[in-house]
């Protein structure tokens, strides 16, 4: 990066504020996530708010690369940690409760599961994936307690800011619910990372840009940008067969992500910028399996544009509100 680029992050040679940079800047050393399955259910599956789950969601509850829920959390933690150390010799750990909805339980159960992992040597942070409709006051009180003593992120699934898309994918909460969830967490000083998905059924690029703008307006500190990948056995397979879903091409995805990065605040942490599914379950897009090629293409497109995260922040106009 040249000194002319108007942002502070340069040590990983990216034109966006990466999760890796964020952690190294905060801790001063390598930290990596250890993805766990805490054995939780989802209110969108067990009848609390709906049945069937989101149409894109796998039987693993979006935790396809997490630990195996038949194992206890300590066994999962050490298995995933050891696997990650084959890539990084040194480093400490951020426990990541990934699969299903990880605040969908009484506080006593949450406390037992979270604390059992936080007591593991080398754990310096905690990340909890959940839904905005699973943040009752007593749970938020406990999250605020955790936030006082460990580096904490709460990851909220939004997927799309468009309520009509939410209905189509059986999300079972609306955009206002997301805003209320963010506000509850922000009131207690808790960092929030929002998940969105590019390529959902019937969505146009303009709609996907509007979702990002809505995320910006919510004031969250981080974002995960996922590529929709269609997995065998999910309800979305039928939507695909019905012609409601068309896969983005790699070039279209790369261009869209760069457009989205340009309107994000420069300080917003980019936790993820693509997505891939297990090869044995993936229907498409097949090009998503080459994750590094996608990441390198995003880097190359930003260079080609002479662009970076936040280049058009505050000046972006992406159409009508969702």
N, C-alpha and C positions, 0 to 999 in steps of 0.2 A: 504494500500500500504506500502511496505517496503522502507526504505531509499535507498536501492540499485537500485530501478527503476530510470532510468535516465531522469526524467521529473519533472517539478515543480508543477503539479496540483494533489492535493490529497484530497481536501476537500469534493469532492462528490464521492470518492472511485471508480473512473473510471480509466481505463488504456488508455484513450484517452482524448483529450482536448475538453471538452464539452462546448456547448453554455451556459449552466447554470454557469459553472465555469468562462467562459469569462466575462459574465455580472457582476457576483459578484466581480470578480477581478477588473473590471473597475470602477464600481460604489460603491462597498462596501455594497450593499444591494440587495434584491431580485428585479429583473426586469422581467416582462413577456410580451410576445407579445399580442397585441390586433389586430386580423386579420380582415381586412376591405375589402369591395368591393367598389371601387371608381367609378364604373359605366363605366369603360373604355372598349374598344373593343380590338381586336387583329389584327395586320396587316396580319396575316395568316388566318383570317376569313373574313375580310371585303374587301378583294381584293387588298389591298395595295401591298402585295407580293404574296398572294395566297388565295385560298378559302378552306373552309372545316376544317381548323385547324389541329393541330397534331392529329394523329389517336388515341392517348391515352387520349386526353383531353376531359373532361366532359363538359356538357352544362354550368357549373359554372366556366369554365375557370381555372381549378385547384384551385379554391377557395371554395371547397365544405364545408369547416368548417369556412369560413369567415362570415361576416355579410350579411344581406339580402339587395341586391341592390335597392329594392323598398323603403328602409328607407334612410334618409339622414345620412351623416357620423357621426354626433353627436349622433343620435339615435343608430346607429350601435355600436359606440364606447362605450357608456354607457351600452348597453345590453351585449356585449362581456366582457367588464371589470367586470361587476357585476357577470357574470357567472364564470369568472376566480377566482374571490375572494371567491367563495365557496370552492376552493381548497387551495388558499393562502390568508390568512387573511390580510397580509401586503404586500407591494410591490409597485413599480412604473411601468410605462408603456412604451413600445416601440410600436408605431403605425406601423402596418404592412399592407401595401397596397399589397394584395396577389393575388386577382382574375384578370385574364387576363393580359394585358400588360400595366403596370402602368406609362410608359413614352410615351404612344402612344396618345399624345394630344398636342395642343399648350402650350407653357410655361405659358401663362396667366391662362389657365385652371388647369394646374398642380399646380401652385402657390396657386390658390384659394382653391383647395382641400387639399393639404398638410398642408397649414397654418391653415386651419380651425381646423384640428386635433391637430397640434402642440400647439395651444393655450389652449388645454384642460389641466386642472390641473393634475399634476403628470406625464405628458408625458416627458420623458428624452431622447428618441431616436426615430429614424425613419428607417424603413426597406422598400425597394421598390423592388418589383419583376418585372423584365422586360426581354426583349430580346436584344441580342447584336446588332440587326439591328434597334433598336429604340433609338439610342443615338445621335441625331443630335447635332451640336455644341452648339446651344443655350440652349438645355436641359442640356447638360453636364456643361455649365456655371452656370446654376441655381443649379444643384446638388452640384457643387463646393462651391457655396454660402451657401447652407444648411450645407455642411460639415464643414464650418467655425464656425457655431453657434450651431450645435447639433450633437450628436453621430449618425452617418449615416452608413448604409450598403446598397449597391446595389446588388441585387441578380439576377444573369444572368443565364438563362436557356441554358445549352449546351445539356444535356441529353446523347449524345454520341459524341465522337470525330471522329467517322467514318462517312464519307460523304455518303457512301452507305446506312447506317442505317438512316441517315437524310432524304434521298430520300424516303425510305420505310415508314417512319412515317410522311411524309409530313411536315418536320420541316421548310423548305423554307429558310434556311440559312446554310452556310457551316462552317467548323471549322475555316477557315481563318477569317470569319466575327466575330466569337467569340473572336479570338486573338486581332483583331482590336478594338473591344469593350472594352476588358480588358485594352488594352494599353491606350485608351482615358481616362478611369476612373483613372488608375494609374497615368497618367501624371498630374492629378489634386489632387492627394493624397487621393482618395476615396477608402474605403474598398470594396472589391468585394467578394461575396460568389457565387460559381458556383454550379448549380444543375446538378446532373447526375442521370440516372435511370439504375439500374441493372435489367436484364431480358427482354430487348427489343427483338422484333422478329429477329430471325436468328443470334443473337449475342452469341458468345462463351465466357466462362470465361476469356480466354486470351484477347479477344477484350475488355471486361469490365475492365480488369486490364490496358490495354493500354490507355483507356479513363482516368483513374485516373492518370496515369503517365503524360498524356498531360495536365491535370489540374495542376499538380505539376509544370510542365514546364512553365505554364502561370503565375505563381507567385502570385496567388490569396491568400487572407488571410483566406478564409473559404470555406467549401464545405458542400453541402447537398447531402447525399446518399439516394436515394429513391429506394424502391422496386416497380417494376411495378405491379400495381393492375389493372385488367381489369374491367371496369365499363359498365353496360348496356347502350346501346344507343350511344356508341362511335364507330367510324369507325374501331377501332382495333378488334371489335367483329368479323367482317368478316375475318380479317387476322387470328384470332384464329380458326375460322371454316375451313379456308383453310389450316390449319396445319403449318402456318408460326410462330406460337407462342406456346411455351411450358412453363408452369409455373415452376419456380425454386422451389425446395423443401426447407423446412425450414433449414435443415442441410446444403444444398448446399449454401443457401444465407448466413447463419452465417459464414461458412468457407470463402466464397468470401469476405465478409466485413472485416473479420479479416486480410485476405491477403492484402486488399486495405489499411487498417489502417497502416499496417506495413511499407508501402512504402511512406506514407505521411510525410511531415515535422512535427516534434514534436509540433511546434508552430501553425500549421494550426488549425483553430477552426472548430469543427465538429458540424454544426448547426442541423443536423438531420442524423439519421443512419438507418432509415427504413421508411416505408410508409404504410398507411392503407386508405381504402376507406369507404364510408358510407355503412353500412351493408345491407341496402335495395337495393343498386345499385351494390354491389360487385358480380362479377362472379367468380373471383379467383385471387390469391391463398387464400383459405379460412383461412389458418393458420395465415395469416397476421393480422386478426382481433384481435388476442391476442398479442397486441403490447408489453406488459411488459414481456411476455414469450420470445419474440424475443430478446428484449434488455438484459434480464438476460442470455439468451443463448450466446449472443456475449460476455458478461462479463466472463462467465464461460469458453468459448473457449480460450479467451486471457489468463486466469489464467492457463488453462490446457497446453497451449503452452509455458507458462512463457514468454509472449510477451506483446507488447505495441505499441502504435502509434509511428511510426518513427524508429522502431527497425532496419529495413533494408533500411531506407532512405539513399540516395546517393550510395547505393550498388545495388539497384534494377535494374534488366534487365527483361523487360516484353515482349520481342519479337519485331517484326518489328514495325516501326512507322505507325501510322494510316494514 
